[in-house]
Amino acid sequence: MHGKDEEGRAQREELEARIAELEGALTQLKARLRAQQEAEQHAAIDELDDYLAQIDHKYQNLRSFWTVVAQELREMFGPRQDDEGSAS
């Protein structure tokens, strides 16, 4: 009978060792996944920063352009001093 007990104990210890090994491997895989996700998030944030800088640059260009357009329209369609005197 002691033979079966020892055999059962050996199988249980082997299973426990396998479980511990698998848990260790799973912990390592989780850590690698977490590191990869963090790297992806940092890359996405960097891309967002670049995109926002481009948008800001385009907005500044648009503001400058609008100032020029508004000034030219005032010059083209604004009241002229020589027209004011002859309109009466």
ABEGO torsion letter per residue (X at the ends): XAAAAAAAAAAAAAAAAAAAAAAAAAAAAAAAAAAAAAAAAAAAAAAAAAAAAAAAAAAAAAAAAAAAAAAAAAAAABBBAAAAAAAX
